[in-house]
Amino acid sequence: MSDKRSTFLAESITSPPDWAIRERHLIRTMNEAAPVFQCRYTRADGTFVWREDWPGMDGSDDGYESYHNWPLFYSLGGSDKLHEESRFLWESVTRQFTEYGQVYREFDAYYDWMHHGESSIYFYYFGLADPNREPDRSRALRFAGFYTGDDPDALNWDADKRMIRSPINGSRGPRFENSWDDWATHRWILANYPVPFDDLDVPTTPRTGSEDTVRIADWNDDAVFEVILKALNDRQMRCDVPLNLTCTSLVSHAYILTGEDRYRRWVLDYLEAWAGRIKANDGICPDNVGPSGQVGETMDGKWWGGYYGWRWPHGFMSIIEPLTIAAMNAVLLTGDLTYLDIPRGQLDRILDLGREEEGRLMVPYRHTDEGWTSYRPLSPHHAAQIWYLSQEEGDRERLERIPETQTDWLEVKPGRGKGDDIHFGPWYCYLDGRNEDYPAKILDQQYAEVLRRMDAIRNDHGDPESWDVHHWQDHNPVHTEALLQLTCGGPQIVYHGGLLHVRLRYFDGERNRPGLPDGVAALVTQMDAESTTVKLANIDTVETRQLILQGGAFGEHQITTVETINSPDCTRRVVDVNSSCFSVELPPGRSLGLKIGTERFSRRPTYVQPV
């Protein structure tokens, strides 16, 4: 431990807080549950007990997603064994899906960044767990090189036009023509999505049970699929698309590891290229950029119609999400919050296009040849992430303009969702004082979800040959949303490829590892743009714990002052810190409250750990 680091001593003896007991119990429960999951679904070599063959380009993302949060859980306080197993299982997924044909050079050979993003979050978390491991570092630089133009065998990047050359890309470079077999395992899913273009000569039917006014085509019909595949290749496969902005996380990851400014410059250059296209398109993000760099070049001049664009398959979500991810990355790399204006502009435009239907604000999620369509309630998810990062009143006002934030945001719903991110609303209400018992509720719900999944594992007697590729992630008993919110003061990542943005991280000063030490619990109770208030408790009755607190996931926040707010004599002491971290000594049964003053995003982000 550095002699220059400020150290604070916890002196208050208290009964173990209920929230602290629940928090430690949840950590212990997941440490015990994860090996059962691994034993049930993998062979001795770590590969899934599953099929011998898996064709097409889809699927490896789902393999990685099955354990993606294990290294993050370790970084929060999970067991050392779980960390080592998470690395063993990453290698096993990589090996298995290399044999299937999806992975090449330890990265997806070719796919889109909705799925690359899902695969990559697992890998990013290794930087939080242990940035000194090899071959993590060499892999990170190799993977980034697929997109920065450094790798001659994966020329995805066109530096002159500041664009990625295809929406389907990866370690084999851009894929300008999809084969019949590329979609072999995915056609049944796509048959539930809108037909990609309005003018295709294929039979369509209305999609029922949805607020979308769209028509679908049967991708499982070979004749229909042939027409669709040709149209996709002719119109979409030589274009850049907003979804590709998600790869800025991969290149940011390389920057955080190395500090090499060329990676930072690439991220900013690519985002600013898209900002220029938005400005030139009357403030609306176009969803396709042709091979010569012109919007609409392969779409008869239309700014809509691109792969994962305004029309197909998900609409607005596939526009706002990569813009939000890339803008948040740019803020992390520069400290410049004005980069958030890029996704803010899209949110404001879509809200302005909204209309009231039966007392509800509905916004258009799609733009087709007929104009704006598919009106439905706007998800507050991305507006919430922007508010969290900025802490600006304008972003709070926009968030609260979305009706869903005023109706069911107090409810702590059961379950977890694919991204383990369904509880931003009640956490937000906890921070503003409307939901005081949120810590107990969310810890109870996440414990109940572990129990539910363990029951599902014990009663899972099906034939692995019949399992869908999503099977394992639906049984993974490790969840991190409650721990991130309560201990680190931050939300889950934007799931399809975002980086972690939190106020605080913790390190065990005795064991020289990330995460809360055994017996220690933390609860962030308040935050604003300049400070974070946290309670710390050591519920162990025997051992003293040494805890290091860091500002931000990557040390990006400068800690200016620390104020103790519950010392035994009830005095409030303020100490100047002016560092990325400080230490706390927690004797048995002691607790401490701290108000931590912060200059956010004022330091270069790094994975280097203060232990």
N, C-alpha and C positions, 0 to 999 in steps of 0.2 A: 504494500500500500504506500503510495507516495506521501512523503513528509509534508508536501505543499498542499495536500488536499484538506479542505475544511472538514472537521469531524464533529458530529452532534451526538450527545449522549441522551438516550431515553431514560428518564428517571421515574415517571409516573407508574405506580403499580395499580393495575386494574384487573377486574375479572375479565376473562377472555371475551372479547366482543362476539356477539352472535355471528356477524358477517365474517369475522376472521375464522371462526370454527368451520363455517360452511365452506369458505374458500379453500382452506387446507384440506377439508374432506373431499371436495371435488377434485383437487389435484391428485390426492392419493387414489381415489376411485379410478380415475383415468389411467394412472400409472399401472394399476392392476388389470384394467380391462383391455388395454392395447395388445398385450401379448396373447390373450385369448383370441382376439380377432386375427392376429397374424398366424397363429397356429392353425386356426380353422380354415383359412383360405389360401395358404401358401405351402409350397413344398420345402424341403430342407434347403434347397438352393435359393429360396426366396421368390421363385416364380409362382404365378397364380396357378392353382389347380383349376384348369380350364381347358380350352380347345387346343388342338394341335396346329390349327391354321386360323388365320384371321385376315381376310383380304381387304383391299381398299386402302384409302389414306386416313380413314378415321379410326380412333380408338386409343392411341397411346396416351392422349390427354386424360382419358378416363382411368387408365392404369395409374398414372402419376397422381391423379386426384384422390385416389383411394387412401393415400397417406400424406397428402401434401402438407397438412398442418402439424405433423409430428415434430419436425425441427422447430417450428414456431412454439409449440407447447413446451418443448425443452427450454427454449429461450425465455419462457415465462416462469419456469420452475419445475418442469417435468423431469423425469429421471434421466440419469446418464445413459442407462441401458436403452431407453427409448430413442435417444439421440443416435446411438450407434446403429440400432436397428433401422432407423429412418434412412441412414446412408446405405446400409446393406440392401434395403428394399428399393431405393432409387436405382441402384446398380442393377437389381434384378428385373425391374420393370424395363429399364433401358435394354438389357440383354434380350428379354423375351420379345419385346416389340421390334427389336432389330431383326430377330429371327422371323417374325411375322412379315417384316418388310416396311413397316411405317417409319422406323427410326434409322438414321444413317449418320455416322460420325457423332453419335450420342445426342442427336437432336432430330426432331421430325424432319423427314426428307422434304416433304412439302405439304402444307395445309394452310389454313387461314389463321389470322391472329386472334380470333375468338378462341380457337382451340390451342394455338401456341401459348396464349396467355394463361390458359388454365394449366397447361403443362409446366410452365416456367415458374409459377409461384413457389412450388416445391423447392426448386433450385435456388431461388432468391433467398428463401429462409435459411439455407445453409450458411449464407453470409452472416446472418444474425447469430446463428448457433456457434460457429467457429470459423472466422475469416482466414485462418492460417492453414487450413487443410488443403492439401493437394490430393488429387488434381482439380479441386474446385476452381482455383484461380485460373489455371490454364484453360479449363473448359469455358469459364466465363468470357475470357478474351477471345477464344475461338468462336463462341456463339455470337458475340457482338460483331466479330469480323464478317460474319455472314451478311450483315446489314450495313456496315460502314464502308464497304468496298475494299476491305483489306484482304479478303479471301478470293483468289482468282477462280476457285471452283464453285463459288456461290455468289454470283454477281447479281444480287437482288437490287442493289442501289445504283441509280443513275444520278451521278453527282451533278452533271450539267443541268438536268431538269429538276433536280431536288425531289426525286420521287422514287418509290419502290415500284418495280416494274410489273408486278402482277399481284393480285390479291391472294394467290396461292403461291407460297414461297417457303423456303426453308434451307436445309443444309445442302440440297442439290440445286439451289438457285431458283429463279422464277419458273413457274410452270404455265406456259402459254396455252396449253391444250390439255384438258382433262380427258382421260380415257374412260371407256365404258366401265371398267372395273374400279376406278377410283371411288365411285359412290356406291359400291356394291353393298356395303353394310349400312348405308345411310338413307337409301331410297325410301324405306318405309317411314322414316321420320319426316323427310321432305315432302312426302305426300300429304302431310297435314298442314303445310305452309302454303301461302298464296303462290299461284303460278308466277314465275319471275317476270314475265312481260305480258302486256295487254294484247299484243297482236299475234300471238302464237296460234297456229292452226291445230289446236288440240281441244278435246272436250273438257269442259270445266263444270264444276258444281259449286253452289254456295256453301261456305263453311258455316256450319250450325253451332249453336252454343257459344257464340263469341260476340263481343261488341264490335269486332271488326266487320266491315262490309267488304269482304274479299271473296275471291273464287279460288278453288284449289283444283289441281290436276293430279291424276294418278301416276306418280313416278314409277309405280310398280308395273305399269303397263309398258312393255318394251317399246312399242311404237310411239307412245307419248314421251317416254324418256329419251328416245333418239332425237326428237324434235327439240326438247328442252336442252339437251346436252350440246347440240350444235349451236343453239342460240347463246348459251353461256360462253362457249368458246369464241364465238364470233364477236360478241359484244362486251364481255366482261374481263376476259383473261389477260388482256394486254394493258390493263388500267391500274393505276394506283387508286386506293380507296381510303376513307378515313379510318377504317378498322386497323390499317397498318400502323397508325400512330401508337398502338399498344406496344410496339417493339421498342419504343423509347424507354420502357422499363428495363429491357434487356441491356441496352447501351448505358443507361443510368447505373445499373448494377455494376457494370465494368468500371465506370467512373468512380463509384463509391469505393470499390476495391483498390483502385490504382491511383486515383487523383490525377490521372492524365487528362489534360484539358481538351484534347481532341475529341474525347467521348462527350464531354459536356457541350462542346460547340456543335457536334453532330445532332444531338437531341434538340438544341435550340433552333438550329437551321431548319430541321425537318418540320418542327412545329410551326415556325414562322412562315415556312412555305405554304402550309395549309391555311394559316391566318390570312395570307395574301389572297389565296383563292376564295376564302369566305368574303373578304372585303370586295373583291371583284365581282362576286355573285350577289350583290345587294344584301350582304349580311347573312345569307343562308349558306350553310356548308354544302358544297356540291358533293356528290357521292361517287364521282368517277373522273379520272384524269387520264386522257389517252396517251399513247406511246410518244407523241411529240410534245406532250406537256399541256395539251389543250383540254379544257373541260368539255365533255360531251362529244369528244372526237369519234368514238365508236358507238354513240347513242343518238345519231342524227341531231346532234346539238343539244340534247337534253342534259340538264345537270342532275337529273335523277335517273335511276335504273341500274346503278352499279351493284356489285357484289356486296352483300351485307350493307345495303344502302337504304335510301328513303322508301323504296318500294318492297324490297325482298331481302331476307325473310321477316325481319323483326321491326323494320322501320326506325323510328326516332331513337330507340334504345341503342342501336348500333352506330348512331351518329354521336350522341351526347357522351356515351361511355368512353370511347377512345380519346375524345377531346378532353374530357375530364382527367383521365389518367395521365395524358401527356402534359396538360397544364400543371397538374400537381407535381409531376416530375420536374418541370421547369422551375417551379417555385422552390423545390428542394435544392436544386442545383445552383440557384442564383439568389434566393431570398426575395425575388421580385414578385409580389402578389398580384401585379397587374396581368400576369399571364392567365389568371383565372377569368379575365374578361372574355377570353375565347369561348369557353363553354357557357359562361354567363349569357353571352349574346344569343346563343341558340336557345337556352331556356326561356329568355325573355320573348324571343320571337314566337316560340311555340305557345307560350301562355297568352300572348296577344292574339294569336289565331284561334284561341279557344272560344267556346260558346256554352251557354247554359242549357242543359237538358234536364228537365224534371228536377230543377233545383241543384244540379251538380255541374261543376265546371268540367267540360270535356275538351280535350285538345287533340289535334290530328297527329297520328303516329306515322302516317304514310303520305307520300306524294306520288300520284300516278299520272298517266296521260290525261285523266279527267280532273286533276287538281288535288287539293288536300282532302284526305279521307281517313277512315278508320279512327273516328273520334272515340276517346275513352279517357278515364281519369289519368292524370299525370302522376307517375310514380315519383315520390319525393327523394328517392335514393341519391341521385347525383347532386341535386340541390343541397341535400344534407351534407354530403362530403365537402362541397365547396364552402358552405358555412363553417364547418368544423375547421377547415384549413385557414380560412381568413379571419374568422371571429368578427366580421364586419357587420354593422347593423343592416346595411342594404341586403346582404345575403340572408340574414335572419328574416327580414321582411319578405323576401322572395319565397323562402321556405314556408313561411306561415301563410302565404297567399295560396298555397296548394291545399285544397280542402281536406285531403286525407290527413294532413298534420293536425287538424282540429277535431277529428272524429275518433279514430281508434288508436291514437298514439300513446294512450295511457296503458293499453292492454299488453300484458306480457304473455305472448302466445306460446303454446306448447310447440315442440319440435325445433328444428334448426335451419331448414332450407339448405340448398346446395352450397351456398356461400357462407353459411353460418352467420347470416347478417340480417336477421329479421327483427332485431330488437333495437334499432337505432332510435325509434320514436320514444319508447318508454324511458330509455337512457337519457335522451334529450330532456324529457319532462322531469326526470330526476335532477338533472343539473340545474334546471330553473326553478326547482322547489315544489313542483306539482306531484311528484311521485316518490315520496320519502322512503317507502319500503321497497323500492326497486331492487337494491342489492340482494335482499333475502329472496325476492320473487324470482329473479333471473338465476340465482344460484340453485334454487329449488328446481326450476324448470330444466336447467342443463343437467343436473343430477338425474332427474326423472328421464331425460332423453338418453342418458347413458344406460340406465336400467332397461329402457324400452329396446334399445339396440342390442344389448346383451341377451335379452329374451329372444329377439329375432335371430341372433347368431345360434343360440342353443337349439332353436326350432327350425333351422334352415337345413332341410333334408332333401332339397331338390337336386337334380342332375346338373353338375357344372357345365356340361355340354349345352344345356339349354339356357344358361344364364346370359342376360344382356351384359354388355361391357360396363354398364353403370352399376352393376350389382354390388360391388365391394364398397364403393363410396357411400352407398345407401346404408351400409352397416358399420362404417367406421365409428367407433365410440368416443373418439377424441374431439372435443369442441373447445374453441378458444374465445368465442365472442365475449362471454362474461368476464373472463380473465383480462382481456384487452381493455374492455371498458372500465372495469372497476379498479384494476391495478395500474394500468398505463395511461388511463385517461384518453383513450382513442378508440375509434371504430374499427371494425374489420376492414381489410383492404377492399378496394373495388375489385370484385372477384375475378373478372376475366383478364387479370394480368397487372393489377396495380401493385405499387410498393406500400410498405407499412408507414403510416403516419400516426404517431402517438406523441403525448407530452413527455412521458417518462419511460425509462427502462431501468431494470434492476440487475445488480450483479452481486454474487456471493463473494465477499472479500476474503474469506478464508479458503474456499475451495477453488478460487480463481476460475469461475465459470459464470455464464449469464443466468439470470432468473432469480426469483426469490429464494433465499436460503430456507432450509427445512424449518418449519414452525413459524415462519414469518408470513404475514398477510399484509396487504395494502389496499387502501380504498381512497380513490380520488373523489372528493366530495364537491368541489367547485373548480371552475376555471373561467378565465376571461383572456383577453388578448395578451395580457402582461403577467399573468400569474396562474399557478396551479396549487390547490390546497389538497393535501393528502394526509390520511391517518395511517400510521404504521403500528403493527402489534407483533410481539413475539409471544406466541401462546405456549412455547416450551417452558417447562418448569425447572430445567436443569442447565441448558446450554445458553451461553451468550452468542449472539449472532452479529456478524459484521456485514453491513449492507452498503452498497454503493448505488447512488441514484444518478442517472445520466439524463441530460436534457435531450429528448427526442430519440427516435429509433436509431439514428446514426450520429448522435452527438451534435446535431445541427442547431440546437437551441443553446444559447449562452445563459447559464444560470447566474443572475446578477446578485440576488440576495436570498437568504433563507431566514424566515422568521419562525421561531418556535412558539406555538400557540396553546400549549397545555402543560407547561412545566409545573412541578409540584407547588411552587410558591405563587402560581398564577401570574407570573410576570411574562412579558412578551419580549423576546430578545431577537434582534435583527443583526445578522452577520453578513458582511460583504463577502461574496464567494468569487464571482467573476471567473468562472471556469465552466467547462462542460459537465462537471460532476462534483459530487461531494459524498462524504461518508456518514453513516449513522451506526452507532453502537447500541445494540438492543439487548440488555441483560434479560434474564428469564422473567417472564410475566410483565414486562414493561411495554409501554406504548408511548407514542409521540405524534403530535400533530405539527405539520409544517406548511407554511405558505411560501411557495417557491417563486420568486420573481424571475422573469425570463425575457430575454430578447430573442424572439423566435426567428429561425432561419438566418441567423447572423454568423454561423460557422460553416465551414466546408463539411459536408456530410462524409462520414467515413465509417467503415466497419471495424476499425481498430477499437478494441475493448479496453476499458480502464482497469483491467485486472491482470 
